[in-house]
Amino acid sequence: MNGLTNKIALVTGGSRGLGRNTALRLARNGADIILTYRSKKQEGEAVVAEIEQLGRKAVLLPLDVADTKQLGQFSEAVAEALQKTWGRKNFDFLVNNAGVGITSPFAQTSEEAFDSLMNIHFRGTFFLTQQMLPLLADGGRIINTSTGLTRFATPGYSAYASMKGAMEVLTKYLAKELGSRGITANIVAPGVVETDFTSASFERPGVKDFLASQTALGRVGQPDDISGVVVFLCSDEGRWVNAQRLEASGGMFL
């Protein structure tokens, strides 16, 4: 399947977890990839190698989404990569995936933890998307990342889920304001997915079995369960889906 041939996707946080899986899934469907990493350069280079083995082109760029002062420099690096690698001035899909997980009860959440989550999951993503607009092709797609935790409440995630809730609202505004350019904006909300992001939680006895029991399909999610939704939104088949929150949780906590 090569439905995304001649398309270029920018995937933030593409060196690990869902970002890595999404980048590879897009590449398998024909897209070339620009992926970013914050600190795990070797892991990012390994993803680039995998993408190239699939016969696609890939470029790895450093990016700390939380540091908005470097976004101008990052934009220049993206523009340079597009021209050098593809002879193009724009890319087609912006997948805002980069994130961290910080959990604490509401009463114990520190300003430092709050600010970190805000800067990465909302403020940084807001201004990164703004910075990328001149490089995003007309008719392109923006896919943001939320969480099932904006629908159901689990203690310890008040700050994290609040930032994702803000992203859900922003997604609607992006769709409204960028519609004149033919750009769609949607947000994917995973449930619990088995990645390095959740590995620490799954090490606790009984956690995985409990979460599986609370999911209609009887298991926890796998990365392919999420990346397939992203590929759909990038595909021609997803062209009329806009301003939507798509929860991919297997039916958690119904």
C-alpha positions as a Python dict, from the first residue, in 0.01 Angstrom:
ca = {
    (1, 'M'): (0, 0, 0),
    (2, 'N'): (150, 331, -108),
    (3, 'G'): (-139, 571, -67),
    (4, 'L'): (89, 840, 76),
    (5, 'T'): (358, 829, -194),
    (6, 'N'): (525, 1165, -258),
    (7, 'K'): (396, 1295, 74),
    (8, 'I'): (619, 1417, 359),
    (9, 'A'): (524, 1391, 727),
    (10, 'L'): (683, 1576, 1018),
    (11, 'V'): (650, 1361, 1331),
    (12, 'T'): (763, 1516, 1660),
    (13, 'G'): (900, 1282, 1923),
    (14, 'G'): (961, 1021, 1657),
    (15, 'S'): (1255, 845, 1821),
    (16, 'R'): (1050, 625, 2054),
    (17, 'G'): (708, 498, 2153),
    (18, 'L'): (404, 598, 1954),
    (19, 'G'): (602, 854, 1753),
    (20, 'R'): (842, 588, 1631),
    (21, 'N'): (561, 352, 1541),
    (22, 'T'): (368, 629, 1364),
    (23, 'A'): (672, 734, 1160),
    (24, 'L'): (733, 375, 1050),
    (25, 'R'): (366, 314, 973),
    (26, 'L'): (350, 628, 758),
    (27, 'A'): (668, 518, 579),
    (28, 'R'): (521, 174, 509),
    (29, 'N'): (233, 353, 343),
    (30, 'G'): (465, 548, 115),
    (31, 'A'): (540, 871, 303),
    (32, 'D'): (882, 1021, 362),
    (33, 'I'): (952, 1139, 716),
    (34, 'I'): (1106, 1425, 909),
    (35, 'L'): (1127, 1311, 1270),
    (36, 'T'): (1247, 1488, 1579),
    (37, 'Y'): (1416, 1380, 1899),
    (38, 'R'): (1494, 1568, 2219),
    (39, 'S'): (1774, 1364, 2378),
    (40, 'K'): (1774, 1014, 2227),
    (41, 'K'): (1964, 1079, 1905),
    (42, 'Q'): (2083, 720, 1862),
    (43, 'E'): (1727, 591, 1887),
    (44, 'G'): (1622, 849, 1630),
    (45, 'E'): (1902, 741, 1397),
    (46, 'A'): (1783, 381, 1431),
    (47, 'V'): (1433, 487, 1321),
    (48, 'V'): (1579, 671, 1022),
    (49, 'A'): (1766, 354, 926),
    (50, 'E'): (1446, 150, 948),
    (51, 'I'): (1261, 400, 732),
    (52, 'E'): (1538, 394, 472),
    (53, 'Q'): (1522, 13, 469),
    (54, 'L'): (1159, 53, 368),
    (55, 'G'): (1275, 250, 66),
    (56, 'R'): (1167, 588, 197),
    (57, 'K'): (1365, 903, 278),
    (58, 'A'): (1401, 1031, 633),
    (59, 'V'): (1567, 1323, 809),
    (60, 'L'): (1633, 1347, 1184),
    (61, 'L'): (1628, 1686, 1356),
    (62, 'P'): (1672, 1786, 1722),
    (63, 'L'): (1380, 1961, 1888),
    (64, 'D'): (1283, 2046, 2243),
    (65, 'V'): (917, 2136, 2196),
    (66, 'A'): (910, 2312, 2534),
    (67, 'D'): (1179, 2562, 2429),
    (68, 'T'): (984, 2799, 2206),
    (69, 'K'): (1288, 3025, 2163),
    (70, 'Q'): (1445, 2764, 1933),
    (71, 'L'): (1142, 2723, 1707),
    (72, 'G'): (1264, 2979, 1454),
    (73, 'Q'): (1591, 2790, 1421),
    (74, 'F'): (1401, 2463, 1393),
    (75, 'S'): (1183, 2607, 1118),
    (76, 'E'): (1494, 2703, 924),
    (77, 'A'): (1630, 2349, 969),
    (78, 'V'): (1306, 2200, 836),
    (79, 'A'): (1310, 2433, 535),
    (80, 'E'): (1673, 2342, 465),
    (81, 'A'): (1599, 1969, 494),
    (82, 'L'): (1301, 1998, 259),
    (83, 'Q'): (1507, 2176, -5),
    (84, 'K'): (1816, 1958, 30),
    (85, 'T'): (1646, 1618, 51),
    (86, 'W'): (1331, 1666, -155),
    (87, 'G'): (1377, 1986, -356),
    (88, 'R'): (1055, 2112, -195),
    (89, 'K'): (947, 2411, 9),
    (90, 'N'): (675, 2240, 211),
    (91, 'F'): (563, 1919, 378),
    (92, 'D'): (218, 1760, 393),
    (93, 'F'): (143, 1624, 740),
    (94, 'L'): (223, 1766, 1084),
    (95, 'V'): (193, 1498, 1355),
    (96, 'N'): (226, 1663, 1697),
    (97, 'N'): (324, 1359, 1903),
    (98, 'A'): (606, 1466, 2136),
    (99, 'G'): (519, 1442, 2504),
    (100, 'V'): (610, 1330, 2852),
    (101, 'G'): (412, 1173, 3133),
    (102, 'I'): (419, 1332, 3478),
    (103, 'T'): (172, 1197, 3731),
    (104, 'S'): (84, 1328, 4074),
    (105, 'P'): (-232, 1381, 4277),
    (106, 'F'): (-390, 1723, 4224),
    (107, 'A'): (-311, 1829, 4581),
    (108, 'Q'): (61, 1751, 4537),
    (109, 'T'): (113, 1879, 4181),
    (110, 'S'): (400, 2128, 4182),
    (111, 'E'): (423, 2441, 3971),
    (112, 'E'): (736, 2294, 3814),
    (113, 'A'): (552, 1981, 3700),
    (114, 'F'): (255, 2188, 3583),
    (115, 'D'): (477, 2422, 3381),
    (116, 'S'): (666, 2132, 3227),
    (117, 'L'): (344, 1970, 3108),
    (118, 'M'): (208, 2302, 2987),
    (119, 'N'): (524, 2389, 2794),
    (120, 'I'): (547, 2053, 2621),
    (121, 'H'): (187, 1950, 2564),
    (122, 'F'): (18, 2281, 2499),
    (123, 'R'): (229, 2597, 2479),
    (124, 'G'): (510, 2437, 2284),
    (125, 'T'): (277, 2252, 2048),
    (126, 'F'): (70, 2569, 1996),
    (127, 'F'): (368, 2775, 1884),
    (128, 'L'): (539, 2493, 1695),
    (129, 'T'): (226, 2451, 1485),
    (130, 'Q'): (212, 2826, 1432),
    (131, 'Q'): (577, 2827, 1323),
    (132, 'M'): (519, 2540, 1079),
    (133, 'L'): (224, 2699, 898),
    (134, 'P'): (431, 2859, 620),
    (135, 'L'): (594, 2520, 554),
    (136, 'L'): (274, 2313, 569),
    (137, 'A'): (131, 2258, 223),
    (138, 'D'): (-219, 2374, 134),
    (139, 'G'): (-444, 2070, 156),
    (140, 'G'): (-224, 1931, 432),
    (141, 'R'): (-318, 1766, 759),
    (142, 'I'): (-253, 1841, 1126),
    (143, 'I'): (-287, 1548, 1365),
    (144, 'N'): (-261, 1632, 1733),
    (145, 'T'): (-241, 1389, 2023),
    (146, 'S'): (-476, 1377, 2320),
    (147, 'T'): (-565, 1101, 2567),
    (148, 'G'): (-862, 902, 2687),
    (149, 'L'): (-809, 1083, 3017),
    (150, 'T'): (-996, 1386, 2885),
    (151, 'R'): (-1313, 1170, 2881),
    (152, 'F'): (-1265, 959, 3194),
    (153, 'A'): (-1090, 1075, 3509),
    (154, 'T'): (-809, 877, 3669),
    (155, 'P'): (-644, 1022, 3982),
    (156, 'G'): (-294, 1155, 3924),
    (157, 'Y'): (-349, 1297, 3576),
    (158, 'S'): (-526, 1627, 3644),
    (159, 'A'): (-252, 1847, 3496),
    (160, 'Y'): (-164, 1616, 3206),
    (161, 'A'): (-527, 1567, 3103),
    (162, 'S'): (-596, 1940, 3134),
    (163, 'M'): (-323, 2019, 2881),
    (164, 'K'): (-465, 1758, 2646),
    (165, 'G'): (-811, 1907, 2693),
    (166, 'A'): (-668, 2241, 2584),
    (167, 'M'): (-525, 2072, 2275),
    (168, 'E'): (-869, 1936, 2190),
    (169, 'V'): (-1013, 2287, 2192),
    (170, 'L'): (-719, 2423, 1992),
    (171, 'T'): (-771, 2153, 1729),
    (172, 'K'): (-1119, 2288, 1652),
    (173, 'Y'): (-982, 2638, 1611),
    (174, 'L'): (-706, 2516, 1381),
    (175, 'A'): (-966, 2343, 1164),
    (176, 'K'): (-1179, 2657, 1152),
    (177, 'E'): (-900, 2902, 1080),
    (178, 'L'): (-700, 2688, 836),
    (179, 'G'): (-995, 2551, 641),
    (180, 'S'): (-953, 2819, 375),
    (181, 'R'): (-619, 2655, 289),
    (182, 'G'): (-776, 2310, 269),
    (183, 'I'): (-590, 2200, 583),
    (184, 'T'): (-771, 1965, 818),
    (185, 'A'): (-697, 1937, 1191),
    (186, 'N'): (-793, 1640, 1405),
    (187, 'I'): (-682, 1496, 1737),
    (188, 'V'): (-628, 1130, 1824),
    (189, 'A'): (-695, 1022, 2183),
    (190, 'P'): (-528, 690, 2272),
    (191, 'G'): (-634, 484, 2568),
    (192, 'V'): (-368, 287, 2753),
    (193, 'V'): (-106, 168, 2503),
    (194, 'E'): (178, -72, 2576),
    (195, 'T'): (494, 128, 2503),
    (196, 'D'): (802, 244, 2695),
    (197, 'F'): (580, 537, 2799),
    (198, 'T'): (366, 303, 3012),
    (199, 'S'): (617, 28, 3094),
    (200, 'A'): (671, 146, 3453),
    (201, 'S'): (298, 129, 3527),
    (202, 'F'): (267, -215, 3372),
    (203, 'E'): (543, -348, 3598),
    (204, 'R'): (307, -320, 3895),
    (205, 'P'): (127, -650, 3954),
    (206, 'G'): (-224, -668, 3815),
    (207, 'V'): (-227, -328, 3643),
    (208, 'K'): (-227, -457, 3287),
    (209, 'D'): (-492, -720, 3359),
    (210, 'F'): (-714, -462, 3530),
    (211, 'L'): (-689, -218, 3240),
    (212, 'A'): (-762, -496, 2993),
    (213, 'S'): (-1070, -590, 3197),
    (214, 'Q'): (-1194, -231, 3176),
    (215, 'T'): (-1164, -225, 2797),
    (216, 'A'): (-1452, -353, 2584),
    (217, 'L'): (-1216, -542, 2351),
    (218, 'G'): (-1048, -713, 2647),
    (219, 'R'): (-688, -602, 2605),
    (220, 'V'): (-465, -297, 2632),
    (221, 'G'): (-368, -106, 2320),
    (222, 'Q'): (-69, -165, 2095),
    (223, 'P'): (112, 110, 1901),
    (224, 'D'): (-29, -14, 1569),
    (225, 'D'): (-378, 46, 1705),
    (226, 'I'): (-299, 418, 1719),
    (227, 'S'): (-73, 471, 1419),
    (228, 'G'): (-334, 321, 1189),
    (229, 'V'): (-572, 601, 1284),
    (230, 'V'): (-304, 860, 1202),
    (231, 'V'): (-243, 700, 863),
    (232, 'F'): (-618, 708, 793),
    (233, 'L'): (-636, 1079, 878),
    (234, 'C'): (-344, 1147, 644),
    (235, 'S'): (-492, 939, 362),
    (236, 'D'): (-732, 1049, 93),
    (237, 'E'): (-1000, 842, 265),
    (238, 'G'): (-972, 1072, 568),
    (239, 'R'): (-1000, 1396, 374),
    (240, 'W'): (-1351, 1486, 499),
    (241, 'V'): (-1279, 1422, 868),
    (242, 'N'): (-1209, 1757, 1030),
    (243, 'A'): (-1210, 1913, 1379),
    (244, 'Q'): (-1272, 1573, 1535),
    (245, 'R'): (-1149, 1393, 1846),
    (246, 'L'): (-1096, 1028, 1751),
    (247, 'E'): (-1057, 810, 2058),
    (248, 'A'): (-864, 491, 1991),
    (249, 'S'): (-897, 307, 2322),
    (250, 'G'): (-1072, -19, 2240),
    (251, 'G'): (-1364, 109, 2447),
    (252, 'M'): (-1208, 193, 2785),
    (253, 'F'): (-1422, 267, 3090),
    (254, 'L'): (-1753, 258, 2906),
}
